[in-house]
Amino acid sequence: MDDFFTGKPLRVLVYGRNLEDLLPLLKSFPVELVQEKPDLVISHGGDGSLLGAERLYPGIPKCPIRDRKQNPKCPLHSELTTLENLFSGKLDRSLLEKVLATTGNGTILKGLNDLVLSRELVSSAIRYRVWVDDTLFRSQVVSDSLVIATPFGSTGYFQSITHGNFKAGLGLAFNNAMDGPNFTVLPPCAKVRVQILRGPALLAADNNPNMTLLKDQDSIQVCLSKPETVVYGIKVFRCQECYQLRRNGI
């Protein structure tokens, strides 16, 4: 049993959509619902709700629960069952990395899923150069976007480009690139530098609507963080049987 769940009331903040379906269920558990300084954040919705919760409450343990109105569940993973397993300490505990980018002016962006370097002008691709550990890796890439993903995020945009995902390391996916392979997976310790040769380009972290504008010759430095984000119940959140129900529109 996880020592985090000792039976004493936890300060819990609930974040996401359709909260009216979840809040009544929490009355049966040892929690104090709060709006600040939580011990635990429960996100209710989909992947975007989890990413938003981590952006607003970084480093605080999370439990993502899919909402039943938009995410049908298999018989094993109702909201009530997931909450029972959470507060009895039975949900799996994962420690996740983030991908970090530092711009030339010192701005730092963090993504639990990924960073996306994309064109600002839909009529023009971006052109950029990539170094890995100070060694030139791609002298010139012309593409619509570059996705830099964590293992956790590799089942998202990275997978839609590459038709695959990975369990460890740092993934680069070159979306609609004119030449060369469309992806690579680097070691977890890799340091990546990307220089814009022809922009303008926009850099985004996860689903954060606030983006950073990059111009010609601007560079970013990218690496993985040390694992720091505790998430409970990832196996439930990413259950393949639940996924098939969503995919089939049931």
C-alpha positions as CSV (number, residue, x, y, z in Angstrom):
1,M,0.0,0.0,0.0
2,D,1.3,3.5,-0.9
3,D,2.2,5.5,2.3
4,F,0.6,8.5,0.7
5,F,-2.9,7.0,1.5
6,T,-2.8,6.5,5.2
7,G,-6.5,7.0,5.9
8,K,-6.2,10.6,7.1
9,P,-8.1,13.2,5.1
10,L,-6.3,14.4,2.0
11,R,-6.6,17.9,0.6
12,V,-7.9,17.1,-2.9
13,L,-8.5,19.5,-5.8
14,V,-10.7,18.3,-8.6
15,Y,-10.0,19.7,-12.1
16,G,-11.5,19.2,-15.5
17,R,-15.0,18.8,-17.0
18,N,-18.3,17.3,-16.0
19,L,-17.3,17.6,-12.3
20,E,-20.9,17.2,-11.2
21,D,-20.5,13.5,-12.0
22,L,-17.4,13.0,-9.9
23,L,-17.9,15.3,-6.9
24,P,-20.8,13.3,-5.2
25,L,-18.7,10.2,-5.4
26,L,-15.9,11.8,-3.3
27,K,-18.2,12.2,-0.3
28,S,-17.6,8.6,0.5
29,F,-13.8,9.0,0.9
30,P,-11.5,10.7,3.4
31,V,-10.9,14.0,1.5
32,E,-11.2,17.7,2.0
33,L,-12.1,19.4,-1.3
34,V,-9.9,22.5,-1.7
35,Q,-9.1,25.1,-4.3
36,E,-5.5,25.7,-3.3
37,K,-2.5,23.9,-1.8
38,P,-3.8,20.4,-2.5
39,D,-2.1,17.2,-1.5
40,L,-3.6,15.5,-4.6
41,V,-5.1,16.7,-7.9
42,I,-7.8,14.5,-9.5
43,S,-8.2,15.4,-13.2
44,H,-11.6,14.5,-14.7
45,G,-11.8,14.3,-18.5
46,G,-9.3,13.1,-21.0
47,D,-5.6,13.6,-21.7
48,G,-6.0,17.4,-22.0
49,S,-7.4,17.6,-18.5
50,L,-4.4,15.8,-17.1
51,L,-2.0,18.1,-19.0
52,G,-3.9,21.2,-17.8
53,A,-3.8,20.0,-14.2
54,E,-0.1,19.4,-14.3
55,R,0.5,22.8,-15.9
56,L,-1.5,24.6,-13.2
57,Y,-0.4,22.4,-10.3
58,P,3.1,21.2,-11.3
59,G,4.7,18.6,-9.1
60,I,1.6,17.8,-7.1
61,P,0.6,14.1,-7.3
62,K,-2.2,13.5,-9.9
63,C,-4.8,10.9,-10.5
64,P,-6.4,11.1,-14.0
65,I,-9.9,9.8,-14.3
66,R,-11.8,9.8,-17.7
67,D,-15.3,11.3,-17.6
68,R,-17.9,8.8,-18.6
69,K,-19.9,11.3,-20.7
70,Q,-17.2,11.5,-23.4
71,N,-15.1,8.4,-22.5
72,P,-17.0,5.1,-22.1
73,K,-15.4,2.7,-19.6
74,C,-14.9,-1.0,-19.5
75,P,-16.6,-2.8,-16.5
76,L,-13.4,-2.7,-14.4
77,H,-12.8,1.0,-14.5
78,S,-15.8,3.0,-13.4
79,E,-15.2,6.2,-11.6
80,L,-16.2,4.7,-8.2
81,T,-14.0,1.6,-8.7
82,T,-11.0,3.8,-9.6
83,L,-11.6,6.0,-6.5
84,E,-11.9,3.0,-4.3
85,N,-8.6,1.7,-5.6
86,L,-7.0,5.1,-5.3
87,F,-7.8,5.7,-1.7
88,S,-7.0,2.1,-0.7
89,G,-3.5,2.5,-2.2
90,K,-4.1,-0.1,-5.0
91,L,-3.5,2.1,-8.0
92,D,-0.2,1.9,-9.8
93,R,2.2,4.8,-9.0
94,S,4.3,6.2,-11.8
95,L,7.0,8.8,-11.8
96,L,7.0,10.7,-15.1
97,E,9.6,12.9,-16.8
98,K,8.9,16.1,-18.6
99,V,10.6,17.5,-21.7
100,L,12.2,20.9,-21.1
101,A,13.0,23.6,-23.6
102,T,15.0,26.8,-22.9
103,T,15.0,29.6,-25.4
104,G,17.7,32.2,-26.1
105,N,16.0,34.7,-23.8
106,G,15.8,32.3,-20.9
107,T,12.2,31.3,-21.3
108,I,11.6,27.7,-20.1
109,L,8.8,25.5,-21.4
110,K,7.8,22.2,-19.8
111,G,5.7,19.4,-21.3
112,L,4.5,16.2,-19.7
113,N,3.6,15.0,-23.2
114,D,5.6,16.9,-25.7
115,L,6.9,20.1,-27.1
116,V,5.8,21.1,-30.6
117,L,7.8,23.4,-32.9
118,S,5.3,24.4,-35.6
119,R,5.0,26.9,-38.5
120,E,3.3,30.1,-37.8
121,L,2.3,30.6,-41.4
122,V,0.1,27.7,-42.7
123,S,1.3,28.5,-46.2
124,S,5.0,27.9,-45.5
125,A,7.0,25.1,-43.9
126,I,9.7,25.8,-41.4
127,R,13.3,25.1,-41.9
128,Y,15.6,24.1,-39.0
129,R,18.8,22.4,-38.0
130,V,19.3,19.9,-35.2
131,W,22.2,19.0,-33.0
132,V,22.4,16.1,-30.5
133,D,25.0,16.4,-27.7
134,D,26.8,19.2,-29.7
135,T,27.1,17.0,-32.8
136,L,25.2,18.1,-35.9
137,F,22.4,15.5,-36.4
138,R,20.3,17.0,-39.2
139,S,21.9,19.8,-41.2
140,Q,18.5,21.0,-42.6
141,V,15.0,19.8,-42.1
142,V,12.0,21.2,-43.9
143,S,8.7,20.2,-42.3
144,D,5.4,21.4,-41.0
145,S,6.4,20.7,-37.4
146,L,8.9,19.0,-35.0
147,V,7.4,17.0,-32.1
148,I,9.8,16.3,-29.2
149,A,8.1,13.8,-27.0
150,T,8.5,12.0,-23.6
151,P,7.8,8.3,-23.4
152,F,4.4,9.2,-21.7
153,G,3.6,11.6,-24.5
154,S,4.8,9.3,-27.3
155,T,1.3,7.7,-27.6
156,G,-0.1,11.1,-28.8
157,Y,1.1,13.4,-31.6
158,F,4.4,11.5,-31.9
159,Q,2.5,8.3,-32.6
160,S,0.1,9.9,-35.1
161,I,3.2,10.9,-37.1
162,T,5.4,7.8,-36.7
163,H,2.7,5.0,-36.1
164,G,4.7,3.9,-33.1
165,N,5.7,4.9,-29.6
166,F,8.5,4.2,-27.2
167,K,9.1,3.4,-23.5
168,A,12.3,5.2,-22.7
169,G,14.3,8.2,-24.1
170,L,13.5,11.3,-26.0
171,G,11.6,11.1,-29.3
172,L,11.9,13.5,-32.3
173,A,9.1,13.3,-34.9
174,F,9.5,15.3,-38.1
175,N,6.0,16.0,-39.4
176,N,5.7,15.9,-43.2
177,A,9.4,16.3,-43.6
178,M,10.7,16.6,-47.2
179,D,13.8,14.4,-46.7
180,G,15.2,11.8,-44.4
181,P,13.5,9.6,-41.8
182,N,10.5,11.0,-40.0
183,F,11.5,10.1,-36.5
184,T,14.3,9.1,-34.1
185,V,14.4,8.1,-30.5
186,L,17.4,9.4,-28.5
187,P,18.8,8.2,-25.1
188,P,17.3,9.7,-22.0
189,C,20.4,11.8,-21.3
190,A,20.5,13.4,-24.8
191,K,20.8,17.1,-25.1
192,V,19.1,18.6,-28.2
193,R,19.6,22.0,-29.8
194,V,17.3,23.2,-32.6
195,Q,18.1,26.4,-34.6
196,I,15.5,28.0,-36.8
197,L,16.8,28.6,-40.3
198,R,13.6,29.9,-41.8
199,G,10.6,30.8,-39.7
200,P,8.6,32.2,-38.1
201,A,7.9,29.3,-35.9
202,L,5.8,28.7,-32.7
203,L,6.9,26.6,-29.8
204,A,4.2,25.1,-27.6
205,A,4.3,22.8,-24.5
206,D,1.5,20.2,-24.3
207,N,-1.9,21.9,-24.8
208,N,-0.8,25.3,-23.3
209,P,-2.4,28.0,-25.5
210,N,0.5,30.4,-24.7
211,M,3.1,29.9,-27.3
212,T,6.6,31.3,-27.9
213,L,7.5,32.9,-31.2
214,L,10.8,32.0,-32.7
215,K,12.4,33.9,-35.6
216,D,15.3,33.1,-38.0
217,Q,18.5,32.1,-36.2
218,D,16.7,31.6,-32.8
219,S,17.6,28.4,-31.0
220,I,16.2,26.2,-28.3
221,Q,17.9,23.8,-25.9
222,V,15.9,20.6,-25.1
223,C,16.3,17.8,-22.6
224,L,14.4,15.5,-20.4
225,S,13.9,16.4,-16.7
226,K,14.5,14.0,-13.8
227,P,11.3,12.0,-13.1
228,E,9.3,14.3,-10.8
229,T,5.6,14.0,-11.6
230,V,3.7,11.3,-9.6
231,V,0.7,10.0,-11.4
232,Y,-1.6,7.3,-9.9
233,G,-3.6,4.9,-12.2
234,I,-1.9,5.3,-15.6
235,K,-2.8,1.7,-16.4
236,V,-6.4,2.4,-15.7
237,F,-6.3,5.8,-17.6
238,R,-4.8,4.1,-20.6
239,C,-6.8,0.8,-20.5
240,Q,-6.9,-0.7,-24.0
241,E,-10.4,-2.1,-23.5
242,C,-11.7,1.4,-22.5
243,Y,-9.8,2.8,-25.5
244,Q,-11.5,0.4,-27.9
245,L,-14.9,1.4,-26.6
246,R,-14.0,5.1,-27.2
247,R,-12.7,4.3,-30.7
248,N,-15.8,2.4,-31.6
249,G,-18.0,5.2,-30.3
250,I,-19.8,3.0,-27.8
